[in-house]
Amino acid sequence: MAAVEIPDVTVIIGAYEAMPYLIPCLESVEAQTLGADRIEIVAVNDGSTDGTGEYLDEFAARSKVATRVVHQENSGGPSGPRNVGLDMARGRYVFFLDADDYLGVEALERMVAMADRNGTDVVLGKIEGIGRGAPKSMFGRTLERTDLFSSNIKFTLSAEKLFRRELLEKHGMRFDQQLYTGEDARFTLEAYVRSSGVSIIADHVCLYIVRRDDGKHITQSGSYAMRFDSATALMDLIAEFFPPGEKRDELMIRPFVITLLPQFDHRWLKAKTATRQNKIELAQPLMDKYWTPGVARRLKVPERLRMHYVAEGRADLLEDHLKFLDAKEVPEVVRKGSAGKPYLAYPHFTDRKAGVPDEMFAVTVAEWVGGVRVTAPGAGKPKPSFARRAVRKLRRMARGAVAGRRARS
């Protein structure tokens, strides 16, 4: 079937051993209300042996949606197929759809309308997990226009979003084929940074992400070394765009919390001694470059302590801390000073021999301890506006003037 000259959306699907998940994936594109004449599919069969390639050819031959299929030898990761698809894309927008996931009804129509209405370069559609978790914190409400620092979009960096193709071509953006996990995080964060704005659709499910039963999804496999490569790529990208300071620290929260912290959880306790030490050594260059007081104060105490022990190379203290967490122990809340600043007495609090600074135990962001919400003094209290401060100052001056007249009379 002849393709339209300029489709609204090119849906790029990289497929490896994707059966039977590929069937509902393609059906969801075909069922889009945007209309078959406004969509094209570029599907890349990445060396599958399970019938994926044959099904793609069959679909292309009968579908009303213009579909081009590329067959290639296995590339070892999702970056290559996505780049091939991006090179072939003709749409004003592109949507990278994983072969085991599927689109919600009206997804593309709503996302294209949102981008066109606001002139934004990236649109996030609400995600729902099937047999797996899905990001939620950024989908509290629909936002016509937002950015990295006014929302939680940094916590959803999968590539399954609508991107304005003009933005990607202008900056020559492609997926890093040296990365076998986290390649989408680097790509998406760069798009956020370079974009003229980002939109969020929170009132309609646009994407269903599916957990594969066979464990062949890339995020469910791979060695732990890949995770450190992923963290390095993302942290280096953040550093490339933002000099040391508040903005860099704010964005660094994402790779620290999402990528590095899971390498030092309860599973670290069960690992072999050599693996434990190797993980600390892999993390060391990143801690030396990007672990700052600004990042530390943005973390909850148990998270901050784990990262501090990794930064200091203290496997012994990290082990004590993780055993405490694994045992579901609850730390005592200790308050100090006239303001009653709260500290959480995890192992080695005030232990001078261990040498951990008290500030590592200080509550700097709200967290729940034994079912009780603990906050730092002043946290959560909005600062009065300039106008309100001015009114308060005038009132104080007026009261002072009245008191002065009374004293003279």
Contacts in CASP RR format, 6 or more apart in sequence:
PFRMAT RR
TARGET T0000
AUTHOR 0000-0000-0000
METHOD contacts of the structure
MODEL  1
MAAVEIPDVTVIIGAYEAMPYLIPCLESVEAQTLGADRIEIVAVNDGSTD
GTGEYLDEFAARSKVATRVVHQENSGGPSGPRNVGLDMARGRYVFFLDAD
DYLGVEALERMVAMADRNGTDVVLGKIEGIGRGAPKSMFGRTLERTDLFS
SNIKFTLSAEKLFRRELLEKHGMRFDQQLYTGEDARFTLEAYVRSSGVSI
IADHVCLYIVRRDDGKHITQSGSYAMRFDSATALMDLIAEFFPPGEKRDE
LMIRPFVITLLPQFDHRWLKAKTATRQNKIELAQPLMDKYWTPGVARRLK
VPERLRMHYVAEGRADLLEDHLKFLDAKEVPEVVRKGSAGKPYLAYPHFT
DRKAGVPDEMFAVTVAEWVGGVRVTAPGAGKPKPSFARRAVRKLRRMARG
AVAGRRARS
1 63 0 8 1.000
1 64 0 8 1.000
1 66 0 8 1.000
2 66 0 8 1.000
3 40 0 8 1.000
3 66 0 8 1.000
3 68 0 8 1.000
3 90 0 8 1.000
4 37 0 8 1.000
4 38 0 8 1.000
4 40 0 8 1.000
4 66 0 8 1.000
5 90 0 8 1.000
6 90 0 8 1.000
6 91 0 8 1.000
6 92 0 8 1.000
7 38 0 8 1.000
7 39 0 8 1.000
7 40 0 8 1.000
7 66 0 8 1.000
7 90 0 8 1.000
7 91 0 8 1.000
7 92 0 8 1.000
8 34 0 8 1.000
8 38 0 8 1.000
8 39 0 8 1.000
8 91 0 8 1.000
8 92 0 8 1.000
8 93 0 8 1.000
8 108 0 8 1.000
8 112 0 8 1.000
9 34 0 8 1.000
9 38 0 8 1.000
9 39 0 8 1.000
9 40 0 8 1.000
9 91 0 8 1.000
9 92 0 8 1.000
9 93 0 8 1.000
9 94 0 8 1.000
9 95 0 8 1.000
9 108 0 8 1.000
9 112 0 8 1.000
9 162 0 8 1.000
10 39 0 8 1.000
10 40 0 8 1.000
10 41 0 8 1.000
10 42 0 8 1.000
10 85 0 8 1.000
10 88 0 8 1.000
10 89 0 8 1.000
10 90 0 8 1.000
10 91 0 8 1.000
10 93 0 8 1.000
10 94 0 8 1.000
10 95 0 8 1.000
10 165 0 8 1.000
11 29 0 8 1.000
11 39 0 8 1.000
11 40 0 8 1.000
11 41 0 8 1.000
11 42 0 8 1.000
11 94 0 8 1.000
11 95 0 8 1.000
11 97 0 8 1.000
11 108 0 8 1.000
12 41 0 8 1.000
12 42 0 8 1.000
12 43 0 8 1.000
12 44 0 8 1.000
12 82 0 8 1.000
12 85 0 8 1.000
12 86 0 8 1.000
12 89 0 8 1.000
12 94 0 8 1.000
12 95 0 8 1.000
12 96 0 8 1.000
12 97 0 8 1.000
13 22 0 8 1.000
13 25 0 8 1.000
13 26 0 8 1.000
13 41 0 8 1.000
13 42 0 8 1.000
13 43 0 8 1.000
13 44 0 8 1.000
13 97 0 8 1.000
13 98 0 8 1.000
13 99 0 8 1.000
14 43 0 8 1.000
14 44 0 8 1.000
14 45 0 8 1.000
14 46 0 8 1.000
14 78 0 8 1.000
14 81 0 8 1.000
14 82 0 8 1.000
14 85 0 8 1.000
14 98 0 8 1.000
14 99 0 8 1.000
15 22 0 8 1.000
15 43 0 8 1.000
15 44 0 8 1.000
15 45 0 8 1.000
15 46 0 8 1.000
15 48 0 8 1.000
15 52 0 8 1.000
15 53 0 8 1.000
15 56 0 8 1.000
15 81 0 8 1.000
15 99 0 8 1.000
16 45 0 8 1.000
16 46 0 8 1.000
16 47 0 8 1.000
16 48 0 8 1.000
16 52 0 8 1.000
16 74 0 8 1.000
16 76 0 8 1.000
16 77 0 8 1.000
16 81 0 8 1.000
16 99 0 8 1.000
16 216 0 8 1.000
17 48 0 8 1.000
17 49 0 8 1.000
17 50 0 8 1.000
17 52 0 8 1.000
17 214 0 8 1.000
17 216 0 8 1.000
18 25 0 8 1.000
18 48 0 8 1.000
18 50 0 8 1.000
18 52 0 8 1.000
18 99 0 8 1.000
18 100 0 8 1.000
19 48 0 8 1.000
19 50 0 8 1.000
19 51 0 8 1.000
19 52 0 8 1.000
19 55 0 8 1.000
21 99 0 8 1.000
21 100 0 8 1.000
21 101 0 8 1.000
21 210 0 8 1.000
21 212 0 8 1.000
22 52 0 8 1.000
22 55 0 8 1.000
22 56 0 8 1.000
22 99 0 8 1.000
22 100 0 8 1.000
23 55 0 8 1.000
24 102 0 8 1.000
25 97 0 8 1.000
25 98 0 8 1.000
25 99 0 8 1.000
25 100 0 8 1.000
25 101 0 8 1.000
25 102 0 8 1.000
26 41 0 8 1.000
26 59 0 8 1.000
26 63 0 8 1.000
27 102 0 8 1.000
28 102 0 8 1.000
28 103 0 8 1.000
28 104 0 8 1.000
29 39 0 8 1.000
29 41 0 8 1.000
29 65 0 8 1.000
29 97 0 8 1.000
29 103 0 8 1.000
30 36 0 8 1.000
30 63 0 8 1.000
30 64 0 8 1.000
30 65 0 8 1.000
31 105 0 8 1.000
32 39 0 8 1.000
32 103 0 8 1.000
32 105 0 8 1.000
32 106 0 8 1.000
32 107 0 8 1.000
32 108 0 8 1.000
32 109 0 8 1.000
33 105 0 8 1.000
33 106 0 8 1.000
33 108 0 8 1.000
33 109 0 8 1.000
34 108 0 8 1.000
34 109 0 8 1.000
34 112 0 8 1.000
35 109 0 8 1.000
36 63 0 8 1.000
36 64 0 8 1.000
36 65 0 8 1.000
36 66 0 8 1.000
39 65 0 8 1.000
39 66 0 8 1.000
39 108 0 8 1.000
40 65 0 8 1.000
40 66 0 8 1.000
40 67 0 8 1.000
40 68 0 8 1.000
40 89 0 8 1.000
40 90 0 8 1.000
40 91 0 8 1.000
41 60 0 8 1.000
41 63 0 8 1.000
41 65 0 8 1.000
41 66 0 8 1.000
41 67 0 8 1.000
41 68 0 8 1.000
42 67 0 8 1.000
42 68 0 8 1.000
42 70 0 8 1.000
42 84 0 8 1.000
42 85 0 8 1.000
42 88 0 8 1.000
42 89 0 8 1.000
43 56 0 8 1.000
43 60 0 8 1.000
43 67 0 8 1.000
43 68 0 8 1.000
43 69 0 8 1.000
43 70 0 8 1.000
44 69 0 8 1.000
44 70 0 8 1.000
44 72 0 8 1.000
44 80 0 8 1.000
44 81 0 8 1.000
44 82 0 8 1.000
44 84 0 8 1.000
44 85 0 8 1.000
45 52 0 8 1.000
45 53 0 8 1.000
45 56 0 8 1.000
45 69 0 8 1.000
45 70 0 8 1.000
45 71 0 8 1.000
45 72 0 8 1.000
46 72 0 8 1.000
46 74 0 8 1.000
46 75 0 8 1.000
46 76 0 8 1.000
46 77 0 8 1.000
46 80 0 8 1.000
46 81 0 8 1.000
47 71 0 8 1.000
47 72 0 8 1.000
47 73 0 8 1.000
47 74 0 8 1.000
52 99 0 8 1.000
53 69 0 8 1.000
53 71 0 8 1.000
56 67 0 8 1.000
56 69 0 8 1.000
57 69 0 8 1.000
59 67 0 8 1.000
60 67 0 8 1.000
60 68 0 8 1.000
60 69 0 8 1.000
68 88 0 8 1.000
70 84 0 8 1.000
70 85 0 8 1.000
70 88 0 8 1.000
72 81 0 8 1.000
72 84 0 8 1.000
75 81 0 8 1.000
75 177 0 8 1.000
76 180 0 8 1.000
77 177 0 8 1.000
77 180 0 8 1.000
77 183 0 8 1.000
77 218 0 8 1.000
78 98 0 8 1.000
78 175 0 8 1.000
78 183 0 8 1.000
78 184 0 8 1.000
78 218 0 8 1.000
79 174 0 8 1.000
79 175 0 8 1.000
79 176 0 8 1.000
79 177 0 8 1.000
79 179 0 8 1.000
79 183 0 8 1.000
80 175 0 8 1.000
80 177 0 8 1.000
82 96 0 8 1.000
82 159 0 8 1.000
82 175 0 8 1.000
83 174 0 8 1.000
83 175 0 8 1.000
83 177 0 8 1.000
86 94 0 8 1.000
86 168 0 8 1.000
86 174 0 8 1.000
89 165 0 8 1.000
91 165 0 8 1.000
92 112 0 8 1.000
92 164 0 8 1.000
92 165 0 8 1.000
92 166 0 8 1.000
93 111 0 8 1.000
93 112 0 8 1.000
93 115 0 8 1.000
93 162 0 8 1.000
93 163 0 8 1.000
93 164 0 8 1.000
93 165 0 8 1.000
94 162 0 8 1.000
94 163 0 8 1.000
94 165 0 8 1.000
94 168 0 8 1.000
95 108 0 8 1.000
95 111 0 8 1.000
95 160 0 8 1.000
95 161 0 8 1.000
95 162 0 8 1.000
95 163 0 8 1.000
96 159 0 8 1.000
96 160 0 8 1.000
96 161 0 8 1.000
96 163 0 8 1.000
96 184 0 8 1.000
97 103 0 8 1.000
97 160 0 8 1.000
98 160 0 8 1.000
98 209 0 8 1.000
100 210 0 8 1.000
100 212 0 8 1.000
100 217 0 8 1.000
101 160 0 8 1.000
101 207 0 8 1.000
101 208 0 8 1.000
101 209 0 8 1.000
101 210 0 8 1.000
102 207 0 8 1.000
102 208 0 8 1.000
102 210 0 8 1.000
103 206 0 8 1.000
103 207 0 8 1.000
103 208 0 8 1.000
104 205 0 8 1.000
104 206 0 8 1.000
104 207 0 8 1.000
104 208 0 8 1.000
106 204 0 8 1.000
107 125 0 8 1.000
107 204 0 8 1.000
107 205 0 8 1.000
107 206 0 8 1.000
107 207 0 8 1.000
108 162 0 8 1.000
110 125 0 8 1.000
110 201 0 8 1.000
110 204 0 8 1.000
110 206 0 8 1.000
111 123 0 8 1.000
111 125 0 8 1.000
111 162 0 8 1.000
111 201 0 8 1.000
111 206 0 8 1.000
112 162 0 8 1.000
114 120 0 8 1.000
114 123 0 8 1.000
114 144 0 8 1.000
114 199 0 8 1.000
114 201 0 8 1.000
115 121 0 8 1.000
115 123 0 8 1.000
115 162 0 8 1.000
115 164 0 8 1.000
115 199 0 8 1.000
117 144 0 8 1.000
118 144 0 8 1.000
118 145 0 8 1.000
118 197 0 8 1.000
118 199 0 8 1.000
119 196 0 8 1.000
119 197 0 8 1.000
120 144 0 8 1.000
120 145 0 8 1.000
120 164 0 8 1.000
120 195 0 8 1.000
120 196 0 8 1.000
120 197 0 8 1.000
120 198 0 8 1.000
120 199 0 8 1.000
121 163 0 8 1.000
121 164 0 8 1.000
121 167 0 8 1.000
121 191 0 8 1.000
121 194 0 8 1.000
121 195 0 8 1.000
121 196 0 8 1.000
121 197 0 8 1.000
121 198 0 8 1.000
122 161 0 8 1.000
122 162 0 8 1.000
122 163 0 8 1.000
122 164 0 8 1.000
122 167 0 8 1.000
122 188 0 8 1.000
122 191 0 8 1.000
122 192 0 8 1.000
122 195 0 8 1.000
122 197 0 8 1.000
122 198 0 8 1.000
122 199 0 8 1.000
123 161 0 8 1.000
123 162 0 8 1.000
123 198 0 8 1.000
123 199 0 8 1.000
123 200 0 8 1.000
123 201 0 8 1.000
124 138 0 8 1.000
124 139 0 8 1.000
124 153 0 8 1.000
124 156 0 8 1.000
124 161 0 8 1.000
124 198 0 8 1.000
124 199 0 8 1.000
124 200 0 8 1.000
124 201 0 8 1.000
125 139 0 8 1.000
125 161 0 8 1.000
125 162 0 8 1.000
125 200 0 8 1.000
125 201 0 8 1.000
125 202 0 8 1.000
125 204 0 8 1.000
125 205 0 8 1.000
125 206 0 8 1.000
125 207 0 8 1.000
126 139 0 8 1.000
126 201 0 8 1.000
126 202 0 8 1.000
126 203 0 8 1.000
126 204 0 8 1.000
126 205 0 8 1.000
126 206 0 8 1.000
126 207 0 8 1.000
127 134 0 8 1.000
127 135 0 8 1.000
127 139 0 8 1.000
127 156 0 8 1.000
127 160 0 8 1.000
127 205 0 8 1.000
127 206 0 8 1.000
127 207 0 8 1.000
127 208 0 8 1.000
127 209 0 8 1.000
128 134 0 8 1.000
128 205 0 8 1.000
128 207 0 8 1.000
128 208 0 8 1.000
128 209 0 8 1.000
129 208 0 8 1.000
129 209 0 8 1.000
129 210 0 8 1.000
129 211 0 8 1.000
130 208 0 8 1.000
130 209 0 8 1.000
130 210 0 8 1.000
130 211 0 8 1.000
131 210 0 8 1.000
131 211 0 8 1.000
132 209 0 8 1.000
132 210 0 8 1.000
132 211 0 8 1.000
133 209 0 8 1.000
134 209 0 8 1.000
135 155 0 8 1.000
135 156 0 8 1.000
137 152 0 8 1.000
137 155 0 8 1.000
138 151 0 8 1.000
138 152 0 8 1.000
138 153 0 8 1.000
138 155 0 8 1.000
138 156 0 8 1.000
138 200 0 8 1.000
139 200 0 8 1.000
139 202 0 8 1.000
140 202 0 8 1.000
141 200 0 8 1.000
141 202 0 8 1.000
141 203 0 8 1.000
142 200 0 8 1.000
142 201 0 8 1.000
142 202 0 8 1.000
142 203 0 8 1.000
143 151 0 8 1.000
143 199 0 8 1.000
143 200 0 8 1.000
143 202 0 8 1.000
144 199 0 8 1.000
145 197 0 8 1.000
145 198 0 8 1.000
145 199 0 8 1.000
146 153 0 8 1.000
146 197 0 8 1.000
146 198 0 8 1.000
146 199 0 8 1.000
146 200 0 8 1.000
147 153 0 8 1.000
147 192 0 8 1.000
147 197 0 8 1.000
147 198 0 8 1.000
148 154 0 8 1.000
148 192 0 8 1.000
148 193 0 8 1.000
148 198 0 8 1.000
148 251 0 8 1.000
149 247 0 8 1.000
149 250 0 8 1.000
151 198 0 8 1.000
151 200 0 8 1.000
153 192 0 8 1.000
153 198 0 8 1.000
153 200 0 8 1.000
154 189 0 8 1.000
154 192 0 8 1.000
154 251 0 8 1.000
154 253 0 8 1.000
154 254 0 8 1.000
155 254 0 8 1.000
155 258 0 8 1.000
157 182 0 8 1.000
157 184 0 8 1.000
157 185 0 8 1.000
157 188 0 8 1.000
157 189 0 8 1.000
157 234 0 8 1.000
157 254 0 8 1.000
158 184 0 8 1.000
158 185 0 8 1.000
158 188 0 8 1.000
158 209 0 8 1.000
159 175 0 8 1.000
159 184 0 8 1.000
159 187 0 8 1.000
159 188 0 8 1.000
160 207 0 8 1.000
160 209 0 8 1.000
161 188 0 8 1.000
163 191 0 8 1.000
164 195 0 8 1.000
167 173 0 8 1.000
167 191 0 8 1.000
167 194 0 8 1.000
167 195 0 8 1.000
167 196 0 8 1.000
168 191 0 8 1.000
171 190 0 8 1.000
171 194 0 8 1.000
173 187 0 8 1.000
173 190 0 8 1.000
173 191 0 8 1.000
173 194 0 8 1.000
174 187 0 8 1.000
175 183 0 8 1.000
175 184 0 8 1.000
175 186 0 8 1.000
175 187 0 8 1.000
176 183 0 8 1.000
176 186 0 8 1.000
176 187 0 8 1.000
176 233 0 8 1.000
177 183 0 8 1.000
178 229 0 8 1.000
179 186 0 8 1.000
179 226 0 8 1.000
179 229 0 8 1.000
179 230 0 8 1.000
179 233 0 8 1.000
180 218 0 8 1.000
180 222 0 8 1.000
180 226 0 8 1.000
180 229 0 8 1.000
181 218 0 8 1.000
181 219 0 8 1.000
181 222 0 8 1.000
181 226 0 8 1.000
181 227 0 8 1.000
181 229 0 8 1.000
181 230 0 8 1.000
182 230 0 8 1.000
182 233 0 8 1.000
182 234 0 8 1.000
183 230 0 8 1.000
183 233 0 8 1.000
185 230 0 8 1.000
185 233 0 8 1.000
185 234 0 8 1.000
185 255 0 8 1.000
186 230 0 8 1.000
186 233 0 8 1.000
186 234 0 8 1.000
186 237 0 8 1.000
189 234 0 8 1.000
189 237 0 8 1.000
189 238 0 8 1.000
189 251 0 8 1.000
189 254 0 8 1.000
190 237 0 8 1.000
192 198 0 8 1.000
193 241 0 8 1.000
211 217 0 8 1.000
211 220 0 8 1.000
212 220 0 8 1.000
215 221 0 8 1.000
224 263 0 8 1.000
224 275 0 8 1.000
224 279 0 8 1.000
225 282 0 8 1.000
227 259 0 8 1.000
227 260 0 8 1.000
227 262 0 8 1.000
227 263 0 8 1.000
228 260 0 8 1.000
228 263 0 8 1.000
228 279 0 8 1.000
228 282 0 8 1.000
228 283 0 8 1.000
228 286 0 8 1.000
230 255 0 8 1.000
230 259 0 8 1.000
231 255 0 8 1.000
231 259 0 8 1.000
231 260 0 8 1.000
231 286 0 8 1.000
232 285 0 8 1.000
232 286 0 8 1.000
234 254 0 8 1.000
234 255 0 8 1.000
234 259 0 8 1.000
235 252 0 8 1.000
235 255 0 8 1.000
235 286 0 8 1.000
235 289 0 8 1.000
235 290 0 8 1.000
238 248 0 8 1.000
238 251 0 8 1.000
238 252 0 8 1.000
238 255 0 8 1.000
239 248 0 8 1.000
239 289 0 8 1.000
239 290 0 8 1.000
242 248 0 8 1.000
242 251 0 8 1.000
244 292 0 8 1.000
245 292 0 8 1.000
245 294 0 8 1.000
246 294 0 8 1.000
249 292 0 8 1.000
249 294 0 8 1.000
249 295 0 8 1.000
249 298 0 8 1.000
250 298 0 8 1.000
252 290 0 8 1.000
252 292 0 8 1.000
252 295 0 8 1.000
253 295 0 8 1.000
253 298 0 8 1.000
253 299 0 8 1.000
256 290 0 8 1.000
256 291 0 8 1.000
256 295 0 8 1.000
256 299 0 8 1.000
256 307 0 8 1.000
257 299 0 8 1.000
257 303 0 8 1.000
260 283 0 8 1.000
260 286 0 8 1.000
260 307 0 8 1.000
260 310 0 8 1.000
261 303 0 8 1.000
261 306 0 8 1.000
261 307 0 8 1.000
263 279 0 8 1.000
263 283 0 8 1.000
264 279 0 8 1.000
264 283 0 8 1.000
264 306 0 8 1.000
264 307 0 8 1.000
264 310 0 8 1.000
264 318 0 8 1.000
264 322 0 8 1.000
265 306 0 8 1.000
265 322 0 8 1.000
266 322 0 8 1.000
266 325 0 8 1.000
266 326 0 8 1.000
268 276 0 8 1.000
268 279 0 8 1.000
268 318 0 8 1.000
268 322 0 8 1.000
269 319 0 8 1.000
269 322 0 8 1.000
269 323 0 8 1.000
269 326 0 8 1.000
271 279 0 8 1.000
276 315 0 8 1.000
277 315 0 8 1.000
280 310 0 8 1.000
280 313 0 8 1.000
280 315 0 8 1.000
280 318 0 8 1.000
283 310 0 8 1.000
284 310 0 8 1.000
284 311 0 8 1.000
284 313 0 8 1.000
287 307 0 8 1.000
287 310 0 8 1.000
287 311 0 8 1.000
288 311 0 8 1.000
291 307 0 8 1.000
291 311 0 8 1.000
296 304 0 8 1.000
296 307 0 8 1.000
296 308 0 8 1.000
296 360 0 8 1.000
297 304 0 8 1.000
297 364 0 8 1.000
297 365 0 8 1.000
298 364 0 8 1.000
298 365 0 8 1.000
299 307 0 8 1.000
299 364 0 8 1.000
299 365 0 8 1.000
300 365 0 8 1.000
300 367 0 8 1.000
301 331 0 8 1.000
301 344 0 8 1.000
301 346 0 8 1.000
301 360 0 8 1.000
301 361 0 8 1.000
301 362 0 8 1.000
301 363 0 8 1.000
301 367 0 8 1.000
302 321 0 8 1.000
302 325 0 8 1.000
302 344 0 8 1.000
302 346 0 8 1.000
304 360 0 8 1.000
305 321 0 8 1.000
305 346 0 8 1.000
305 356 0 8 1.000
305 360 0 8 1.000
305 361 0 8 1.000
306 318 0 8 1.000
306 321 0 8 1.000
306 322 0 8 1.000
308 356 0 8 1.000
308 360 0 8 1.000
309 315 0 8 1.000
309 317 0 8 1.000
309 318 0 8 1.000
309 321 0 8 1.000
310 318 0 8 1.000
317 347 0 8 1.000
317 348 0 8 1.000
317 354 0 8 1.000
317 356 0 8 1.000
320 347 0 8 1.000
320 348 0 8 1.000
321 346 0 8 1.000
321 347 0 8 1.000
321 348 0 8 1.000
324 331 0 8 1.000
324 346 0 8 1.000
324 347 0 8 1.000
330 369 0 8 1.000
330 370 0 8 1.000
331 344 0 8 1.000
331 345 0 8 1.000
331 346 0 8 1.000
331 349 0 8 1.000
331 369 0 8 1.000
332 344 0 8 1.000
332 345 0 8 1.000
333 342 0 8 1.000
333 343 0 8 1.000
333 344 0 8 1.000
333 345 0 8 1.000
333 369 0 8 1.000
333 372 0 8 1.000
333 374 0 8 1.000
334 342 0 8 1.000
334 343 0 8 1.000
334 344 0 8 1.000
334 345 0 8 1.000
334 349 0 8 1.000
335 341 0 8 1.000
335 342 0 8 1.000
335 343 0 8 1.000
336 343 0 8 1.000
339 377 0 8 1.000
340 377 0 8 1.000
341 362 0 8 1.000
341 363 0 8 1.000
341 376 0 8 1.000
341 377 0 8 1.000
342 362 0 8 1.000
342 363 0 8 1.000
342 374 0 8 1.000
342 375 0 8 1.000
342 376 0 8 1.000
342 377 0 8 1.000
343 349 0 8 1.000
343 358 0 8 1.000
343 361 0 8 1.000
343 362 0 8 1.000
343 363 0 8 1.000
344 361 0 8 1.000
344 363 0 8 1.000
344 369 0 8 1.000
344 374 0 8 1.000
345 361 0 8 1.000
346 361 0 8 1.000
348 354 0 8 1.000
348 355 0 8 1.000
348 356 0 8 1.000
349 356 0 8 1.000
349 358 0 8 1.000
349 361 0 8 1.000
350 358 0 8 1.000
362 376 0 8 1.000
363 374 0 8 1.000
363 375 0 8 1.000
363 376 0 8 1.000
364 376 0 8 1.000
365 376 0 8 1.000
365 379 0 8 1.000
366 373 0 8 1.000
366 374 0 8 1.000
366 375 0 8 1.000
366 376 0 8 1.000
366 379 0 8 1.000
366 380 0 8 1.000
367 373 0 8 1.000
367 374 0 8 1.000
368 374 0 8 1.000
384 392 0 8 1.000
END
